[in-house]
Amino acid sequence: MKLEFNFNQSGVIPYKEKKGNLEILLITSIKKKKWIIPKGYIDFNLSPFESAKKEAFEEAGIIGSNETVELGRIELKKGNGTTHITIFSMEVVKMLDDYPEKELRKRKWFSVEEASSKVDLPELPALIKSLKTKIKEPRFLL
């Protein structure tokens, strides 16, 4: 009998508006240096969005608005388990120069089209593209 495990993660698609265009912030993964979004396991004492905001601070050095939209869920089957990832929108209100994983990752702003072509998690490109229609007007300009 094979044991199966379920893991719950949450992540954010960080965005800002620049000259009328939506831009998406991606970060690199630590090991393979692939472009990803900030995400991680949900802290037991935080909501999924609060946990994702914390990951965004640690991994990308960004502070986000508290307004969010749940964009969707991704299921990843790996080895002997399934990871369920809830993805939220997060408008970036501040970028910090110093943050916990600064030396481990790169971060870069992309257009919606570029960002959706850089990530390889299933369903993530579609969630990035859906951002335009699912969020309210961005309020913060960096």
Buried (B, 14 or more C-beta within 10 A) or exposed (E): EEEEEEEEBBBBBBBBBEEEEBBBBBBBEEEEEBBBBBBBEBBEEEEBBBBBBBBBBBBBBBBBBEEBBEBBEBEBEEEEEBBBBBBBBBBBBEBEEEBEBBEEBEBBBBEBEBBBEBBEBEBBBEBBBBBEEEBEEBEEEE
